[in-house]
Amino acid sequence: MQSKVKVVSEAEMELGEGPLWDKEEQALYWVDITQQHIHRYHPGSDKHHKYQVEQMIGAVVKEKGTVMVAALKNGFYRIDLANGQHTPLHDPEADQPRNRFNDGKCDAAGRFWAGTMSLHNEPESGALYCYHPDGRCVQHLTQVSVSNGIAWTKDNRTMYYIDTLTRKVVAFDYDLDQGELSNGRVIISIPAEAGFPDGMTIDAEDKLWICMWGGGAVLRYDPSTAKLLEKIEVPALLVTSCAFGGPQMDTLYITTASLGFDEQQRIDQPLAGRLFQLKTNTRGFPANRFGQLRS
């Protein structure tokens, strides 16, 4: 077992999520869903900035310069962090006000994949969407309860996906040229005592790092065998997502939450809601940018 995580920032999140490493900036972005913040941290200068957005924010991806594309409660938006301008792009669930967007990422072709969930714990009310740079928005999965972790293998032929309440990781054959999924199959089932699988990332060895909501850990799995390879303990019960970053792409950044904590829980878990980091023996990949092919 490994427990070598360190606190990165003094910023406290209620529902930290969606870390992504931008290679060009050498900076980490993440969100606080319920507090409606985008965070940016530059390790080289140790500078941390927080930007307010207009709605709950499930995920954010970089486009160019100070411009981000975000999955907000009411759909996809373009946000310019320099002036705070929000430009609505598409709302695929305008007729479902009881839902919000949750986790999301860009694929290697620059498409933004993001899914939805109920604000009121209604099961199977969400879906998984792909927002294309040309403005098309395609629904790929329905009857999703809590749309969460997404990752692609380094050859882009497989996409992994988590619907948290199922406690399962599903693999799909992935057509990068068309942005299409097929042949979905369960590859990992998480035991109940480990918590609920939340966000995840993948390393250069094509191994999955899965964050455990209610489990206080990040679990590293071999998706080809479903074998648990490593458990990284985190001093926060609600571990939400992770991403590799740093100059060598060997630092795992981990977001956590303190959502719903009472006074005693806050005393017992003083680091809940912080951003953590862990030096690893493997490397990951920088985040893909919206509208840009990964080089």
Secondary structure, DSSP 8 states (H G I E B T S, - for coil): -B---EEEES---SBEEEEEEETTTTEEEEEETTTTEEEEEETTTTEEEEEE-SS-EEEEEEEETTEEEEEETTEEEEEETTTTEEEEEE-TTTT-TTEEEEEEEE-TTS-EEEEEEETT--TT-EEEEEE-TTS-EEEEEEEESBEEEEEE-TTSSEEEEEEGGGTEEEEEEEETTTTEEEEEEEEEE--GGG-EEEEEEE-TTS-EEEEEETTTEEEEEETTTTEEEEEEE-SSSEEEEEEEESTTS-EEEEEEE-TT--HHHHHH-TTTT-EEEEE-SS-------TT----
